[in-house]
């Protein structure tokens, strides 16, 4: 078979057609024009051998064209997505068009085509909740049979007046339900001396936390003096002489008072 030689008018036609159409479409138009039967591959080789270019950027010819979905399918998706979730839309689409599209391909198509449902996830005005008319929540099955009745008290419930010793060795008494406790040494102080002033601490004179019912064993100090006593080189409980112990407490009170006045002068200066 003789070799086909492209004439100048053949090449000129290819130059003009290839600027507007793809290789396959250019081949179809070329064959139609000249009554030939050139394949797209042959036309592609001819274009390459004669340095004929289309002048378009890659993908420009197919930009905006639908590949996996047809225009009617796009319009159907655009309308149906307003009233369907993505999962239900996927099932409805395959049933409507007898397709087998995957959920991921449908999701990608919707995102790439910028198709929006118009929903914002909020309930519309006048929306009736699913539990409308239902009073309270009720467990299913036989769960209600084993629920604690109203007013049930747990097995470890402790009545008001119960006394315990906490992990730090302080005695406490339950004063109210459901779970209000107070230190007994504070209750003893209040009973004999009245309310405890703000920013003050009730301490044990002998350092024994078990001796919490004797009002003479309780001493009231402000928080500053309390901190000073806690930092003392010798713990207060180790001082046996009561008079010496009282001197130490008064000294701590005096140091706390001096510190307060000094701080106040600095603020005013």
LUMFIZA-732176 format. One record per residue: residue number from 1; residue in three letters; x, z negated, y of N, C-alpha, C, O in turn. Coordinates in steps of 0.05 Angstrom, whole numbers, plus 5000, padded with zeros to 4 digits. Layout:
  vexmi  figu   n_x   n_z   n_y  ca_x  ca_z  ca_y   c_x   c_z   c_y   o_x   o_z   o_y
    NUM   ALA     X     Z     Y     X     Z     Y     X     Z     Y     X     Z     Y
...
// end
This chain:
  vexmi  figu   n_x   n_z   n_y  ca_x  ca_z  ca_y   c_x   c_z   c_y   o_x   o_z   o_y
      1   UNK  5017  5000  4976  5000  5000  5000  5018  5000  5025  5036  4984  5027
      2   UNK  5012  5018  5043  5028  5021  5067  5026  4996  5085  5005  4984  5086
      3   UNK  5048  4989  5097  5048  4966  5114  5032  4972  5139  5034  4993  5152
      4   UNK  5015  4952  5147  4998  4955  5170  5015  4949  5195  5028  4929  5197
      5   UNK  5014  4968  5214  5029  4964  5238  5009  4959  5261  4991  4976  5266
      6   UNK  5013  4937  5274  4995  4930  5297  5003  4947  5321  5026  4948  5330
      7   UNK  4983  4960  5332  4987  4976  5356  4985  4959  5381  4974  4937  5380
      8   UNK  4995  4969  5403  4994  4954  5428  4966  4944  5435  4962  4922  5445
      9   UNK  4946  4962  5430  4918  4954  5437  4908  4931  5418  4891  4915  5426
     10   UNK  4919  4932  5393  4912  4909  5374  4923  4883  5386  4908  4863  5387
     11   UNK  4948  4883  5394  4961  4859  5404  4948  4850  5430  4945  4826  5435
     12   UNK  4940  4869  5447  4927  4862  5472  4900  4848  5467  4893  4829  5481
     13   UNK  4886  4858  5447  4860  4846  5440  4865  4817  5430  4850  4799  5437
     14   UNK  4885  4814  5413  4891  4787  5403  4899  4768  5425  4891  4744  5425
     15   UNK  4914  4777  5445  4923  4760  5467  4898  4750  5483  4897  4726  5489
     16   UNK  4879  4767  5488  4855  4760  5503  4837  4742  5487  4826  4722  5497
     17   UNK  4833  4749  5462  4814  4733  5445  4824  4705  5438  4809  4686  5438
     18   UNK  4851  4704  5433  4862  4678  5425  4861  4657  5447  4863  4633  5442
     19   UNK  4859  4666  5472  4857  4647  5494  4831  4632  5495  4829  4610  5506
     20   UNK  4810  4644  5482  4784  4632  5483  4774  4621  5456  4758  4603  5455
     21   UNK  4785  4632  5434  4774  4626  5408  4796  4615  5389  4820  4618  5394
     22   UNK  4787  4603  5367  4805  4594  5347  4816  4617  5331  4808  4640  5335
     23   UNK  4835  4611  5314  4848  4633  5297  4827  4646  5280  4826  4670  5277
     24   UNK  4810  4629  5267  4789  4640  5249  4769  4658  5264  4762  4679  5255
     25   UNK  4761  4649  5288  4742  4665  5303  4755  4690  5314  4743  4711  5316
     26   UNK  4781  4687  5322  4796  4711  5332  4798  4731  5310  4796  4755  5315
     27   UNK  4803  4722  5285  4805  4741  5262  4779  4755  5257  4778  4779  5252
     28   UNK  4757  4740  5259  4730  4752  5255  4724  4773  5276  4715  4795  5269
     29   UNK  4730  4767  5301  4725  4786  5323  4743  4810  5320  4735  4833  5326
     30   UNK  4768  4806  5312  4787  4828  5308  4778  4847  5287  4778  4872  5291
     31   UNK  4769  4837  5264  4759  4854  5242  4734  4869  5251  4730  4892  5244
     32   UNK  4717  4855  5265  4692  4867  5274  4698  4890  5294  4684  4910  5295
     33   UNK  4718  4886  5311  4725  4905  5332  4737  4930  5320  4731  4953  5328
     34   UNK  4756  4926  5301  4771  4949  5291  4764  4956  5262  4778  4973  5251
     35   UNK  4744  4944  5251  4736  4952  5224  4756  4945  5203  4759  4961  5184
     36   UNK  4770  4924  5206  4791  4916  5187  4782  4891  5171  4760  4881  5175
     37   UNK  4800  4882  5154  4794  4858  5137  4818  4839  5136  4827  4831  5115
     38   UNK  4827  4832  5160  4849  4813  5161  4840  4784  5158  4820  4776  5169
     39   UNK  4855  4769  5142  4848  4741  5138  4858  4724  5162  4876  4733  5177
     40   UNK  4847  4700  5166  4857  4683  5188  4887  4677  5185  4901  4674  5205
     41   UNK  4897  4676  5160  4925  4671  5156  4942  4694  5165  4964  4690  5177
     42   UNK  4933  4718  5160  4948  4742  5169  4948  4743  5200  4969  4750  5212
     43   UNK  4925  4738  5212  4924  4738  5241  4942  4717  5253  4955  4721  5273
     44   UNK  4942  4693  5240  4959  4671  5249  4988  4679  5249  5003  4673  5267
     45   UNK  4997  4693  5227  5025  4702  5225  5031  4723  5246  5053  4723  5258
     46   UNK  5012  4741  5252  5016  4761  5272  5020  4748  5300  5037  4756  5315
     47   UNK  5003  4729  5306  5004  4715  5331  5032  4701  5334  5044  4702  5355
     48   UNK  5040  4689  5313  5066  4675  5313  5089  4694  5316  5108  4689  5331
     49   UNK  5088  4717  5301  5111  4736  5302  5113  4750  5329  5135  4758  5336
     50   UNK  5091  4752  5343  5092  4766  5369  5091  4746  5392  5087  4754  5415
     51   UNK  5096  4720  5386  5097  4699  5407  5072  4699  5424  5073  4695  5449
     52   UNK  5049  4703  5412  5023  4702  5426  5012  4673  5424  5008  4663  5402
     53   UNK  5009  4661  5447  4999  4633  5447  4971  4632  5461  4964  4650  5476
     54   UNK  4957  4611  5456  4930  4608  5467  4930  4596  5495  4912  4600  5510
     55   UNK  4951  4581  5501  4953  4568  5527  4936  4543  5530  4934  4531  5552
     56   UNK  4924  4534  5508  4908  4509  5508  4923  4485  5498  4942  4488  5482
     57   UNK  4915  4462  5507  4927  4438  5496  4915  4433  5468  4894  4442  5462
     58   UNK  4930  4418  5451  4921  4413  5424  4895  4398  5424  4892  4377  5437
     59   UNK  4875  4408  5409  4850  4395  5407  4830  4402  5429  4807  4393  5428
     60   UNK  4839  4417  5448  4821  4424  5471  4797  4440  5463  4775  4437  5473
     61   UNK  4801  4458  5444  4780  4476  5435  4757  4461  5421  4734  4469  5424
     62   UNK  4765  4440  5407  4744  4425  5391  4736  4400  5405  4721  4383  5394
     63   UNK  4745  4396  5430  4739  4372  5445  4709  4370  5449  4697  4389  5460
     64   UNK  4697  4347  5442  4668  4344  5445  4651  4355  5423  4627  4352  5423
     65   UNK  4664  4369  5404  4648  4381  5382  4644  4361  5360  4662  4344  5355
     66   UNK  4622  4361  5347  4616  4343  5325  4626  4355  5299  4623  4379  5294
     67   UNK  4639  4338  5283  4650  4348  5258  4635  4336  5234  4625  4351  5217
     68   UNK  4634  4310  5233  4621  4297  5210  4591  4295  5212  4577  4293  5192
     69   UNK  4581  4297  5237  4552  4295  5241  4543  4319  5257  4558  4329  5274
     70   UNK  4518  4327  5252  4507  4350  5267  4493  4340  5292  4487  4317  5294
     71   UNK  4489  4358  5311  4475  4350  5336  4447  4338  5331  4441  4318  5344
     72   UNK  4431  4349  5312  4405  4335  5307  4409  4307  5296  4394  4288  5303
     73   UNK  4430  4303  5280  4436  4276  5269  4444  4257  5292  4436  4234  5292
     74   UNK  4459  4268  5311  4468  4251  5333  4443  4242  5349  4442  4218  5357
     75   UNK  4425  4260  5354  4401  4253  5370  4384  4232  5355  4373  4214  5367
     76   UNK  4383  4236  5328  4367  4216  5312  4380  4189  5313  4366  4169  5317
     77   UNK  4406  4188  5311  4421  4162  5312  4417  4149  5340  4413  4125  5342
     78   UNK  4418  4165  5361  4416  4155  5388  4389  4141  5392  4388  4121  5406
     79   UNK  4368  4152  5380  4341  4140  5383  4337  4117  5365  4327  4096  5373
     80   UNK  4346  4120  5340  4341  4099  5319  4358  4074  5324  4349  4052  5317
     81   UNK  4381  4077  5337  4399  4054  5341  4387  4033  5360  4395  4010  5360
     82   UNK  4367  4041  5375  4355  4023  5395  4337  4003  5381  4331  3981  5392
     83   UNK  4328  4009  5356  4310  3991  5342  4320  3982  5315  4306  3969  5300
     84   UNK  4345  3990  5308  4356  3983  5282  4384  3970  5286  4398  3975  5305
     85   UNK  4389  3951  5268  4417  3941  5267  4434  3962  5253  4424  3982  5242
     86   UNK  4460  3959  5255  4478  3979  5243  4474  3982  5213  4475  4004  5203
     87   UNK  4470  3959  5200  4466  3960  5170  4440  3975  5163  4440  3992  5146
     88   UNK  4418  3968  5177  4393  3982  5171  4393  4011  5180  4380  4028  5167
     89   UNK  4407  4017  5201  4410  4044  5211  4425  4061  5190  4418  4084  5185
     90   UNK  4445  4049  5178  4461  4063  5157  4443  4071  5134  4445  4094  5124
     91   UNK  4427  4053  5124  4409  4059  5102  4388  4080  5110  4382  4098  5095
     92   UNK  4377  4077  5134  4356  4095  5143  4367  4123  5147  4354  4143  5141
     93   UNK  4392  4125  5157  4404  4151  5162  4408  4167  5136  4401  4190  5134
     94   UNK  4420  4154  5116  4425  4167  5091  4400  4176  5077  4398  4197  5064
     95   UNK  4379  4159  5081  4353  4166  5069  4340  4190  5084  4328  4207  5072
     96   UNK  4342  4189  5110  4329  4210  5127  4342  4237  5122  4328  4257  5121
     97   UNK  4369  4239  5121  4383  4264  5119  4394  4270  5091  4410  4289  5087
     98   UNK  4387  4253  5072  4397  4256  5044  4428  4258  5044  4440  4275  5031
     99   UNK  4441  4240  5059  4470  4239  5061  4481  4215  5046  4466  4199  5036
    100   UNK  4507  4214  5045  4521  4191  5033  4543  4182  5051  4566  4176  5042
    101   UNK  4537  4179  5077  4557  4170  5096  4563  4140  5092  4545  4125  5085
    102   UNK  4588  4133  5096  4595  4105  5094  4588  4090  5119  4585  4102  5141
    103   UNK  4586  4064  5117  4580  4048  5140  4602  4049  5161  4596  4050  5185
    104   UNK  4627  4051  5152  4649  4052  5171  4649  4078  5187  4655  4079  5211
    105   UNK  4642  4100  5173  4642  4126  5187  4620  4127  5208  4623  4138  5230
    106   UNK  4597  4115  5201  4575  4114  5220  4582  4096  5244  4576  4103  5267
    107   UNK  4595  4074  5239  4604  4056  5260  4623  4070  5279  4621  4068  5303
    108   UNK  4643  4085  5267  4662  4099  5283  4649  4121  5300  4656  4125  5323
    109   UNK  4630  4135  5288  4616  4156  5303  4601  4145  5327  4602  4156  5348
    110   UNK  4587  4123  5322  4572  4110  5344  4591  4101  5367  4585  4104  5390
    111   UNK  4614  4090  5359  4633  4081  5379  4645  4104  5394  4647  4104  5418
    112   UNK  4654  4125  5379  4667  4148  5392  4648  4164  5410  4656  4175  5430
    113   UNK  4622  4165  5402  4603  4179  5418  4590  4162  5440  4574  4171  5456
    114   UNK  4599  4137  5442  4590  4118  5462  4559  4116  5461  4546  4116  5482
    115   UNK  4549  4112  5437  4520  4108  5434  4515  4078  5434  4527  4063  5420
    116   UNK  4497  4070  5451  4491  4041  5455  4462  4035  5446  4444  4052  5450
    117   UNK  4459  4012  5435  4432  4004  5426  4415  3994  5449  4390  3995  5447
    118   UNK  4427  3986  5471  4411  3975  5494  4404  3946  5490  4392  3934  5508
    119   UNK  4411  3934  5468  4405  3906  5463  4429  3889  5473  4452  3897  5471
    120   UNK  4423  3865  5483  4444  3847  5492  4445  3821  5476  4459  3802  5484
    121   UNK  4429  3819  5454  4430  3796  5437  4412  3773  5447  4411  3752  5434
    122   UNK  4398  3776  5469  4381  3755  5479  4352  3760  5472  4344  3783  5468
    123   UNK  4337  3738  5469  4309  3741  5463  4294  3752  5487  4300  3745  5510
    124   UNK  4276  3771  5482  4261  3782  5504  4239  3763  5513  4232  3744  5499
    125   UNK  4230  3767  5538  4209  3749  5549  4184  3750  5532  4174  3772  5525
    126   UNK  4174  3726  5525  4150  3725  5509  4156  3724  5479  4137  3725  5463
    127   UNK  4182  3724  5472  4189  3723  5443  4179  3698  5430  4183  3676  5440
    128   UNK  4166  3701  5407  4156  3678  5392  4177  3669  5371  4185  3686  5354
    129   UNK  4186  3645  5372  4207  3636  5353  4196  3636  5324  4172  3634  5320
    130   UNK  4214  3638  5305  4206  3640  5277  4193  3614  5267  4176  3615  5249
    131   UNK  4200  3591  5279  4188  3566  5271  4166  3556  5289  4160  3533  5291
    132   UNK  4153  3575  5302  4131  3568  5320  4108  3555  5304  4100  3566  5283
    133   UNK  4098  3533  5314  4076  3519  5300  4085  3500  5279  4069  3485  5267
    134   UNK  4111  3499  5273  4122  3482  5252  4132  3456  5265  4148  3457  5283
    135   UNK  4122  3433  5256  4129  3408  5268  4153  3396  5253  4150  3387  5230
    136   UNK  4176  3396  5266  4200  3385  5253  4210  3402  5231  4198  3422  5223
    137   UNK  4233  3393  5220  4246  3408  5198  4240  3394  5172  4241  3370  5170
    138   UNK  4233  3409  5151  4228  3398  5125  4246  3411  5104  4248  3435  5103
    139   UNK  4259  3394  5089  4277  3404  5068  4261  3417  5046  4238  3410  5041
    140   UNK  4273  3436  5033  4259  3450  5011  4261  3436  4985  4275  3416  4982
    141   UNK  4247  3447  4965  4248  3436  4938  4237  3407  4937  4217  3400  4950
    142   UNK  4251  3390  4921  4243  3362  4918  4259  3344  4935  4260  3320  4931
    143   UNK  4273  3355  4955  4291  3339  4972  4276  3316  4986  4287  3295  4990
    144   UNK  4251  3322  4994  4236  3301  5009  4230  3277  4992  4226  3255  5003
    145   UNK  4229  3280  4966  4223  3257  4948  4245  3237  4948  4240  3213  4944
    146   UNK  4270  3246  4953  4292  3228  4952  4303  3220  4979  4324  3206  4981
    147   UNK  4289  3228  5000  4298  3221  5027  4292  3191  5033  4273  3180  5023
    148   UNK  4310  3179  5049  4305  3151  5057  4280  3149  5074  4277  3166  5092
    149   UNK  4262  3130  5069  4238  3128  5086  4245  3117  5113  4267  3106  5117
    150   UNK  4227  3121  5132  4231  3111  5159  4235  3081  5159  4219  3066  5146
    151   UNK  4255  3072  5173  4261  3043  5175  4279  3033  5152  4284  3009  5150
    152   UNK  4288  3051  5135  4305  3043  5113  4332  3032  5123  4344  3043  5142
    153   UNK  4340  3010  5111  4366  2998  5118  4386  3003  5096  4380  2999  5072
    154   UNK  4410  3011  5102  4431  3016  5081  4438  2990  5067  4433  2968  5076
    155   UNK  4450  2994  5043  4457  2971  5027  4478  2953  5040  4479  2929  5034
    156   UNK  4494  2964  5058  4515  2948  5071  4506  2938  5099  4523  2931  5115
    157   UNK  4480  2939  5104  4470  2930  5130  4476  2900  5134  4472  2884  5115
    158   UNK  4484  2892  5158  4490  2864  5164  4471  2855  5186  4471  2868  5207
    159   UNK  4457  2834  5183  4438  2825  5203  4451  2814  5228  4475  2807  5227
    160   UNK  4436  2811  5249  4446  2799  5274  4454  2770  5268  4440  2756  5255
    161   UNK  4477  2762  5278  4488  2736  5273  4510  2735  5252  4524  2715  5249
    162   UNK  4514  2758  5238  4536  2760  5219  4562  2758  5233  4566  2769  5254
    163   UNK  4581  2743  5221  4608  2739  5232  4628  2751  5213  4626  2748  5189
    164   UNK  4648  2765  5225  4669  2777  5209  4696  2772  5223  4697  2763  5246
    165   UNK  4718  2778  5209  4745  2778  5220  4755  2806  5218  4757  2817  5197
    166   UNK  4762  2818  5242  4771  2846  5241  4800  2848  5232  4813  2828  5226
    167   UNK  4811  2872  5231  4838  2877  5221  4859  2864  5238  4882  2860  5229
    168   UNK  4853  2858  5264  4873  2845  5281  4871  2814  5281  4885  2801  5295
    169   UNK  4852  2804  5265  4850  2775  5262  4830  2762  5282  4828  2738  5283
    170   UNK  4816  2778  5297  4796  2767  5316  4769  2763  5302  4761  2779  5286
    171   UNK  4756  2741  5309  4729  2735  5298  4708  2749  5316  4709  2748  5340
    172   UNK  4689  2763  5302  4669  2778  5317  4641  2770  5305  4639  2762  5282
    173   UNK  4621  2773  5322  4594  2766  5314  4575  2789  5322  4577  2801  5344
    174   UNK  4557  2796  5304  4538  2817  5310  4516  2805  5328  4503  2785  5321
    175   UNK  4512  2818  5351  4493  2807  5371  4468  2824  5374  4449  2814  5386
    176   UNK  4468  2849  5364  4445  2866  5367  4446  2889  5348  4468  2896  5338
    177   UNK  4423  2900  5342  4422  2924  5326  4426  2949  5343  4420  2947  5367
    178   UNK  4435  2971  5333  4442  2974  5305  4470  2965  5297  4475  2958  5274
    179   UNK  4488  2965  5316  4516  2959  5309  4532  2948  5332  4554  2958  5338
    180   UNK  4521  2929  5346  4534  2917  5369  4547  2891  5362  4534  2872  5353
    181   UNK  4574  2889  5366  4589  2865  5359  4604  2855  5384  4611  2871  5401
    182   UNK  4608  2829  5385  4623  2817  5407  4644  2797  5395  4639  2785  5374
    183   UNK  4666  2794  5410  4686  2774  5401  4675  2746  5406  4663  2740  5427
    184   UNK  4678  2729  5385  4667  2702  5387  4680  2686  5409  4666  2670  5422
    185   UNK  4706  2689  5413  4719  2673  5434  4708  2681  5462  4708  2664  5480
    186   UNK  4700  2706  5465  4688  2714  5491  4660  2701  5494  4652  2693  5516
    187   UNK  4645  2701  5472  4618  2688  5473  4620  2659  5479  4604  2647  5493
    188   UNK  4641  2646  5467  4645  2617  5472  4651  2612  5502  4641  2594  5514
    189   UNK  4668  2629  5513  4675  2626  5542  4650  2630  5559  4645  2614  5577
    190   UNK  4635  2651  5554  4611  2656  5570  4591  2634  5568  4578  2626  5587
    191   UNK  4588  2622  5544  4569  2600  5540  4576  2576  5557  4558  2563  5567
    192   UNK  4602  2570  5560  4611  2546  5574  4619  2551  5603  4619  2532  5619
    193   UNK  4627  2576  5610  4638  2581  5636  4624  2603  5652  4629  2607  5675
    194   UNK  4606  2617  5639  4592  2639  5653  4606  2666  5647  4625  2667  5631
    195   UNK  4597  2687  5660  4607  2714  5655  4637  2716  5660  4648  2702  5677
    196   UNK  4650  2734  5645  4679  2739  5649  4682  2759  5672  4670  2780  5671
    197   UNK  4698  2752  5693  4701  2770  5715  4714  2797  5706  4728  2798  5686
    198   UNK  4709  2817  5722  4722  2843  5716  4752  2841  5718  4763  2825  5733
    199   UNK  4766  2857  5701  4795  2858  5700  4807  2831  5692  4829  2824  5701
    200   UNK  4793  2816  5675  4804  2790  5665  4802  2789  5635  4785  2803  5623
    201   UNK  4819  2773  5623  4821  2770  5594  4819  2741  5587  4830  2724  5600
    202   UNK  4805  2736  5564  4804  2709  5553  4825  2707  5531  4824  2721  5511
    203   UNK  4844  2688  5534  4866  2684  5515  4862  2658  5501  4848  2640  5510
    204   UNK  4877  2655  5478  4877  2630  5463  4901  2613  5473  4924  2622  5473
    205   UNK  4895  2589  5482  4916  2571  5492  4937  2565  5471  4961  2564  5477
    206   UNK  4928  2560  5447  4947  2553  5425  4956  2577  5410  4972  2575  5391
    207   UNK  4946  2601  5417  4954  2626  5404  4941  2630  5377  4947  2650  5363
    208   UNK  4923  2612  5369  4910  2614  5343  4883  2627  5346  4865  2616  5359
    209   UNK  4880  2651  5336  4855  2667  5339  4832  2655  5323  4809  2662  5327
    210   UNK  4839  2638  5303  4817  2625  5288  4804  2603  5303  4782  2595  5297
    211   UNK  4818  2592  5323  4807  2570  5339  4792  2582  5363  4800  2580  5386
    212   UNK  4769  2594  5357  4754  2610  5377  4729  2596  5386  4715  2606  5404
    213   UNK  4722  2572  5375  4698  2559  5383  4702  2536  5402  4684  2525  5413
    214   UNK  4728  2528  5405  4735  2506  5423  4739  2517  5452  4758  2532  5456
    215   UNK  4722  2510  5471  4725  2521  5498  4750  2512  5511  4760  2525  5529
    216   UNK  4761  2488  5503  4786  2479  5515  4810  2495  5506  4832  2493  5517
    217   UNK  4807  2511  5485  4829  2527  5474  4829  2555  5487  4846  2572  5480
    218   UNK  4810  2560  5505  4808  2586  5517  4817  2585  5546  4811  2566  5560
    219   UNK  4832  2606  5555  4842  2607  5582  4837  2635  5593  4841  2655  5579
    220   UNK  4829  2636  5618  4822  2661  5631  4846  2670  5649  4854  2655  5666
    221   UNK  4855  2694  5645  4877  2705  5661  4870  2734  5669  4854  2747  5655
    222   UNK  4880  2743  5691  4876  2771  5699  4893  2789  5681  4911  2780  5668
    223   UNK  4888  2815  5682  4902  2833  5665  4932  2834  5671  4949  2839  5653
    224   UNK  4939  2830  5697  4968  2830  5704  4982  2807  5691  5004  2811  5679
    225   UNK  4970  2783  5692  4983  2759  5680  4983  2762  5649  5002  2754  5636
    226   UNK  4962  2774  5639  4961  2779  5610  4984  2797  5600  4996  2792  5580
    227   UNK  4990  2818  5616  5012  2836  5609  5039  2821  5611  5056  2825  5594
    228   UNK  5042  2804  5631  5067  2789  5634  5071  2770  5611  5093  2768  5600
    229   UNK  5050  2756  5602  5052  2738  5579  5059  2753  5554  5073  2742  5537
    230   UNK  5048  2777  5551  5055  2793  5527  5084  2802  5526  5095  2807  5505
    231   UNK  5096  2804  5550  5124  2812  5552  5143  2789  5552  5168  2792  5554
    232   UNK  5133  2764  5551  5150  2740  5553  5170  2740  5529  5164  2748  5507
    233   UNK  5195  2730  5536  5215  2729  5515  5207  2712  5491  5214  2718  5468
    234   UNK  5193  2691  5497  5184  2673  5475  5153  2674  5474  5140  2668  5494
    235   UNK  5142  2680  5451  5112  2681  5449  5100  2655  5456  5110  2633  5451
    236   UNK  5077  2656  5469  5063  2632  5479  5056  2614  5456  5056  2589  5459
    237   UNK  5050  2625  5433  5041  2609  5410  5064  2591  5399  5059  2571  5386
    238   UNK  5089  2598  5406  5112  2583  5396  5119  2559  5413  5135  2542  5406
    239   UNK  5107  2558  5437  5111  2535  5455  5093  2512  5446  5069  2514  5447
    240   UNK  5105  2490  5437  5090  2468  5427  5079  2450  5449  5056  2441  5447
    241   UNK  5095  2444  5469  5087  2426  5491  5065  2439  5507  5069  2459  5520
    242   UNK  5040  2427  5508  5018  2438  5523  5024  2440  5553  5016  2460  5566
    243   UNK  5038  2420  5564  5043  2421  5593  5062  2444  5600  5059  2458  5620
    244   UNK  5082  2449  5582  5101  2471  5587  5086  2498  5583  5091  2517  5598
    245   UNK  5068  2498  5565  5052  2523  5560  5035  2529  5585  5033  2553  5592
    246   UNK  5024  2508  5597  5008  2512  5621  5025  2522  5644  5016  2539  5660
    247   UNK  5049  2512  5646  5068  2521  5667  5074  2551  5663  5074  2566  5683
    248   UNK  5078  2560  5638  5083  2588  5633  5060  2605  5641  5063  2626  5653
    249   UNK  5035  2596  5635  5011  2612  5642  5008  2613  5672  5003  2635  5683
    250   UNK  5012  2591  5686  5010  2591  5715  5032  2608  5728  5027  2621  5748
    251   UNK  5056  2608  5716  5077  2625  5727  5069  2655  5724  5074  2670  5742
    252   UNK  5058  2662  5701  5049  2690  5698  5027  2697  5718  5027  2719  5728
    253   UNK  5009  2678  5723  4988  2683  5743  5000  2688  5770  4992  2706  5785
    254   UNK  5020  2671  5777  5033  2673  5803  5048  2700  5806  5046  2713  5827
    255   UNK  5062  2708  5785  5077  2733  5786  5057  2757  5789  5063  2776  5803
    256   UNK  5034  2755  5775  5014  2776  5778  5003  2778  5806  4999  2799  5817
    257   UNK  4998  2754  5818  4988  2754  5846  5008  2765  5865  5001  2780  5883
    258   UNK  5034  2758  5862  5055  2768  5879  5056  2799  5877  5059  2813  5897
    259   UNK  5054  2809  5852  5056  2838  5848  5032  2852  5862  5036  2873  5873
    260   UNK  5008  2840  5860  4985  2853  5873  4989  2854  5903  4983  2874  5916
    261   UNK  4998  2832  5915  5001  2832  5944  5024  2851  5953  5022  2864  5974
    262   UNK  5044  2852  5937  5066  2870  5943  5057  2899  5943  5064  2915  5960
    263   UNK  5041  2906  5923  5030  2933  5921  5012  2939  5944  5011  2962  5954
    264   UNK  4996  2919  5952  4977  2924  5974  4992  2928  6001  4984  2945  6017
    265   UNK  5014  2913  6005  5030  2917  6029  5043  2944  6030  5045  2957  6051
    266   UNK  5051  2954  6007  5063  2981  6006  5042  3002  6013  5049  3022  6026
    267   UNK  5018  2998  6004  4996  3017  6011  4990  3018  6040  4984  3039  6052
    268   UNK  4991  2994  6053  4984  2992  6081  5006  3000  6100  5002  3006  6124
    269   UNK  5031  3000  6090  5054  3006  6107  5057  3036  6111  5076  3045  6124
// end
